[in-house]
């Protein structure tokens, strides 16, 4: 399928279109605001220190508070978290607009900037965890590639918009635009119908425990930690580039003003690479692809040492931007696929923390290195040292790849049986593998009651071997409904209706069962857009297992 086809498939979902629209509006406003704020602060103070403090006021809250933002995004309904975050941000930025319009106190502006960044902290992990619920699993990489491509576009258009507002001599207009963009984003998100919620606080655990659960999820899924490490590496390259673009532009003969020209090249590379990232995400072995992406991002800086032509320099940054997007899209998609939805916001917040830390650290380190050793040394360090670190760090990624391949082979029989059940006709192989890994096998003696009518539904059961009898209480007496023979499944009705069990299921003889936790089943149904056969079969079973009222009997409508 072409790039346009993949994007159209992801955008075929109404709620996804709303999320993308809110992303564009918010991104344009934020980049225009960021550009104008840096210039405004420098014009007011004439101090690079104040500029650095203003930038830090935006970055540090994200670095320090991102894990807590992840807890909030996992504890409450995610669209509601996004709406509250966006509306609060709109209010704070509106106050900043008044301060700037009146050339008010700079310390007050700094405090407001930090507060605006703080209230925005839960928004990104909530949006990242919501995305897998808005598209089919097979469309997830395309959705992330689309976000990355649009982010590259807003990086170019947003600052340009801010520049136009500065030319008009109205810096407060950029802040007013940002405040309005938050308001529009909140309205768009409020129209999203999909409801998504994590598991933080479900057992009344402490906030400390909720925070720790995110770290624990990353520790258990070793590949998650490696993916976050590689994204921190590619973010460090980006952090270094923010310091080096201005002197690179001078070397290329375009002056300090050519900074935006190089930034546009990197953004263009991101647009071009989006389709490639979607295709590469289907690879069974991510390690060589991600390490290759790091090398593709870093090596152009080493080649820039030899370049004095602005067109060639621009082309090298196109290549570098492509490498960065490949790494980001693959890592985020892999995390969204691998991590449980209940802790996904917290994992993504740890991802954000590592990104913020890497960007800040690299920008300061390379600013110091540039002042001591000059541009050539900085370019060679970025272009050669980072690929070397990536290659040296590939061992745990390769080990994770090998474990993943071995797990896939081990789960193959289960995946084949699940696929044959017609339970998830729209489910991808990745979804089936996740379900197969979550199931627990058990042997049940004949006569054992597997589920009892009226009990709370907590799991789906797959009948692997043997037979079970299904009965239901009708007017105080137990009525036999049917016998089910392997392979089959039961227990989905209570889960889908969030109600009690509608029938009793007993083993006729010794049977083998796979038990799938209800949350895993519901996430798969939501992510796969439950197949028509599943819905029809469940409705038919529900009609047979529940008695009809006189009104239903006369109308021919089953009770559901």
N, C-alpha and C positions, 0 to 999 in steps of 0.2 A: 504494500500500500504506500502511496506517495506521502510526503510530509503533510500536504494539505488534507489528504484523506485521513491521516492519523489525528490531526488536529480537529477535523470536523467530527470524527467519532467521539472524541473527548468532549467537544463543545455541543454534541447532540443532546446532552443532559441539561435541562433547564437550570438546575441549581449550580452546575459547574459554570455555566455562562454568567450567572450572577456573581459567583466568587471571582471569576476572571475580571469582570467589569469593575468590581470593587478594588481588585488588585491594581488595575491600570490607573483608576482615579486616585487612589491612595499614593501610588508610586510617583505619579507626575507631581502631585502636590508636595510630597516629602522632598523630592530632589530639587524642586524649585526653591522650597524653603531653605534647604541645607545650603544651596549655593548663595542665596541672598544673605543668610545669616552670617556666613564667614566674611563676606565682603563688608556688610554693615558693621560688624564688630571691629574690623580692622580700620574702617573709615572713622568710626567713633573714637577709637582708642589709639590707633597708630602702633599697636603692640601685637607682636606675634604671640606673646605669652597669653594674651586675652583670647586670641583666635584658638590657640591650643586648648585653653581651658573650656571654651565653648564647645569645641569638638569633643573633648573628654566628657563634658556634661551629657552628651548624647550617647556615647559609647559605654561609659562605665556602668550606668544602671543596667544596661543589657547584659554586660559581663557578670555583674554581681548578682542580679536578681532573676536571671533567666531560669534557673532551676525552680524558684518559687512560682514564676509565671507558668511553668509547665505543670506544677501541682494544681494551680487554679484552673488551667485549661482542661485538666483531667478530672477535676472535682465537680465542675458544673457543666451544664449543657453548653457545647462549644460555640454555637452561633450566638448564644446569649452573652458569653464571655467576650466575643468579638464586638458585639454591639455596644456593650457597656464600655469596653476599652476605647473604641472609636469615638463614642460620644464624649467621654471624659477627655480624651485627647483634643477633640474639637474645642471644648470649653477652655482648656489650658492654653492652647495656641491662640484662641481668640483674645484671651487676656494679654498674651505676649504681643499681639497685634496692637493693642491699645498702648502698651509700654513703648514699643518701637515708634509708633506714630507720634508720641509725645516726647521722644528722645529721653525716656525715663532712666531709672537707675540700672546701671550695668550689672551690679550684683543681683538685683531682683530678676533681671532677664536671665542670668545664669541659673538661678534657682528654679525659675519657671521652665527653662530648657531641660533641666534634670528631671523635674516632675513630669513633664510631658513624655520624656523617654521612659520613665518608670511606669506610668499608667498604660503605656503601649506594650509593655513586656509580654503579657499573656497572649497578645493578638497573633503573633507569628506561630507559636506552637499549636494554638487552637486551630488556625487555618491549615497548618500542615497535617494535623491529625484528622481534620474534617475531609480533606481531599480524597483519601481512599474510599470514603463513604459516598462520594458523589459520582464516581465513574466505575466502570467495570475494571476488574483487576488487570486485564490485558491492555487497558487504556491508561494505566497509571503512569508508566514511563513517558508516554506522549503528553499527559497532563503536566508532569513536572518539567518536561522539555519546553512546553508552552509557557509556563511561568518563567523559566529561565530566559527564554527568548524575549518575552515581554519586559522582563527586568532589564535586559540589555538595552532594549528600546527606550525605556523610561530613563535610563542612565544618560542617554544622549538628549532626549527631548526635554526632560525635566530641567536640567541645568540651562538649556537654551531658553526655556520659558522664563526661568529666573533671571537670566541675562537681559532679556527684553524688558522685564519689570524694572531692573536696575537702570537700564537706559532711559526709561520713562521717569526715573527719579522717585519711585514709590516703593521702597523696600517693604513698607507695611503691607502693600498689596500682595506680596508673595506669602506673607504669613496668613493674611485673610484667605488667600486661595487654599493654603494648606488646611486651615480650620474648616473651610467649606468642603474640601475633599474628604476629610474625616466624616463629616456629616453625611455626605452622599454615600460613602462606603458603608456607614451604619444602616442607611435606608436600604441599600442593595442587599446587605447580609440579612436584614430582617425579613426579606422576602424568600429566603432559602427555606424550603420545606423540610429537608432532611434533618433529622435530629441525631446528634452524635455526642456520646458522653463516655468518659473514661471511668476508671475504677477507684480513683483517689478518694479516700474517706468513706468508702462503702462499708467498711467494718469498724468505723469510728476510730481508726488508728490516728496517732498523733501526726502533726504536720512533719515532724522530723522523720517519722516512719514513711510517710508519703514521699518525702524527698529521697530517702534512702532506696525506696523501691525502684526509682528510675535508675540509680546507679547499679542496683542489683540486677535489673533487667539487662543492662549493657554488659555486666560481668558474666552473666549466664550465657549470653549470646556473644561468644568471643569475636565473631566477625564484625559485630556492631562496633566494638571498641576500635578495631582496625580501620573500619570505614570512617569513623569520626577522626581518627588520627590522620588519615590521608586527606580528609577535607580541611583539617587544620593546616596541613602542609600547603595545600593549594591556596588557602586563605592567606597564609604568610607571604606567598609570592605576590598575591594581590596587594597586601599591605606594603610590601617593598616597592611595588610599582607606583603607589600613590606618592611616594617620596621621590622616585626616580624619573617620573614622566617629564617634569619640568626641565631638568638638566639634559635628558635625552632629546627633548624638543630643541634645546639650544644647540646640541651637537648636530642635529639634522638641519639646522639653519632656519627653523620656523619660530625661534624665540620662545620665551616662556609661555606666550599665548597658545602655542601649539599643544599644550597639555590636553585640551579638549579634543584635539585632532587624534591624538594617540588613544585617548579614552574611547572615542568613537570607533576606532579600529578594533579594539578589544571587544566592544559591544557588538560590532558587526560579526566578528568571529563567533560570538555566542549565538547569534541568529542562525548562522550557517551550520553550526555544530548541533543544533537542537535535534534535527532529524537523525543525524548520525548517533547521537546519544540514545535516542529511542530504539534504534536498531541494535546497538551494542548492549542494551540492557537485557536482551534475551540470551546473551551468552551464558553458558553454564559456568564459565571460569572468569570471574571478574578481576582477579589480581593483575594479569598482564594488561588488561584494558585500562584499569585505573592507573597503574604505574606508567603506562604509555601516555595517558592523559597528562600526568604530572610532567613528564619529559617534554611533551608537546607545549605545555604552558611555559616551562622554564627556559628551554634551550634558545628560543628566539632572543632572549636578553643577552646571552653570550654572543650570538651572531651580531647583535646590535653594536658591539665594540668595533666592528669593521665597517659599519654603515654610516654614510653621511648624506644619503639621498632620502628625502622625506617620504617618497612613494614607497621605497623599499622598507623603510622603518615602519610605515603604516601597515604594510603587508605582513611584517613580522608580528605586529601586535594583533592582527586578525588571527594568525595561527595560534598565538598565545591565548587569546580569548576563547578560541575553540576548545583548547585543551582544558581550560578551567571549567567550562560548561559541561564537558563530558564527565569530569570527575564529580562535579556537584550533582548532576542529574542521576548518575548511576548510584552514588552513595545514598542520596535521599530516597530514591525509589527502593533500593535494597532494604533500607531501614523501615520504610513504610510496609514493605511486604513481610519482613522477618519478625518485627516486634509486635507483641500483643497490643490490640487497640486500647486496652485498659490503661497502659502506661505509655502510649505512643507520644502524647504531648510532652511528658517528662523526658523521654529519650530525645525528642527533637529539641527541647530546651537545652539539654546538655550539648547537643550538636551546635546550637547557637552560641553557647558559652565558649566552646572551643574555637569557633570561628572568630568571635569578638576578641578573645585573648590572643589568637594568632595574628590577627590584623594589627592590633595595638602594639604587640611586642615587636613584630617585624618592622612596623613603621618607625618606631623609636630606634631600634637597633641599626636600621639602614640609614636613618638620618645621622646617627653618630658615625657610622662607618664612612658615609659620604664626606662628612666634614674632615675626617682624618685621612682617608685613603683616596678619595675621588671617585668619579663616575665609573671608570674602567674596572676598578676592583669590585665595585658594587655589582656591575653587570655580570662579571665573571662568577662572582659568588652566587648570584641568583641562578644564572644559567647552568652552572656545573654542580654546585653543592646540593641544591635541592633535588635534582635527578639522582644524585648519588645516595642521598638519604632515602629516597623512594625505593631505589633498587635494594639497598641494605635492609629496608623494612618490609620487603616483599615476602620474607619467609613466613611470618604468621598468616599473611593473606593466602599464600599457597597452601598452608596447612588447613586453613579454613575451607579453601576450595576443595581439597581432597576429602575433608570430612563431609562437605556438602554432597559431593558426588557419591560417596559411600552411602550416605543417608538416603539419597534418591534411589540407589539400587535396592537398598533394604526395604524401602517403602513401596517399591514398584508393585508387588502383589496387592497391597491394600489399595493403592491408587486405581489399579485395574478393576478391582471389585466395586469401588465407589463409583467409578465411571459407568460400570454396567448397570448400576441401580437406577439410573436416570433421575437421581436425586438432585444433582446440580448440573443440569444440561448446559448451562451457560458458564459454569465454573472453569477457570483455567487450570492447567496442570499445577501451577504454583499453589493455587488455593487448595486443590485436592491433596497435594503433598503436605501442606500445613495441617489439614484436617486429619490425614492419616497419622501424622506424628503426634497429634493431640489425643488420639484414641487409646484407650486401655483395654486389653483383651482379658476376658474372664470366661471360665467354664462354669456352667450352672447345671446342677442335678435336675432330673425330671421332677415335676411337681412344684418347683420353686416359682414363687410369684416375683416376676421381674419388676413390673410396675403395678400399682394398685389404684383403682379408680378413686378419684378424690384427692390423691396425694399431690404435693407441689411438683410441678415439672422442673427437672434440673438437668436432664440429659437426653440425647438421642441415642437409640440403640440400633446397631447393624447386626442382623442375624447372619452369622457366617456359616454355621452348620446346624442341622436339626430343625425342629418344628416347634411353634408356640401356638397356644390357643388364646383367642381374644374373646372376652366376655364383657357384658355391661349390665348394670342394674337398671331394670325396667319395672316400675311399679312394685319395688321391694323384692323382686326375684331376679336371680342371675340368669341372663339370657346369653346363649352361645351365639357369637357373631360369625366367626370364621377361624380357619387354621392357616397360619402363614408358614411357608417353607423357605429355607435358605436358598439363594440370597434374598434378603428383604430388609426392611427397616421399619421401625415404629417409635413412637414417642414424640413425633414432631408436632402434633396438634397442640398439646399443652404449651410447648415452647413458642409456637407461632402466635397463639392467642393470649399468651402470658396468663394462662389460667391453670386450673387443676387438671389432672389426668382424667380423660373422658372414658377410659376403659381399663380393664384389668388384663394383663398379659402373663400367662403361665407357660413354663417349659413343659412340653409333652414328654420328652425324654431328655437325655443329656444334650445340651446345646452350647455352642461357642458364640459369644457376643463380643462386639466392640462397643465400648461406651464412649460417647463423644460429649464433653461438657457443653451445656446449653449455650453458654456465651459464645463459644467457638462456632457452634452451628448457626446462631443468629447472625454473627458477623459475616460468615460465609454466604448466608442467604442474602443479606443486605448488599454485600460486595458483588455478588453474582446476579443480582436482580432475579430472585427466585424463579426457577423455570415454570412454565405454564403447567407442565405435567405435575410438578410438586404441588402447586396450588390446587389444581383440580383433584389430585389424589387425596390431599389432606381434607378438602371440602367434602369429598365423597365419604371418607372414613368418618368425619365428624357427623355427617348426616346419619350414618348407620349406627353410630355408637351413642347417640343421644335421642331420647324419645321426642316425638312431635307433640305440640299442643293441639287442641281441637282446631284452633284458628289456622295453624300451619297445615294440618291435615286437609282442611277444606280448601286451602289456597294452593297446596302442593309445594309449599316452600319449606325446605329443611331448616331446622333450628341451628344457628351457628353462634 
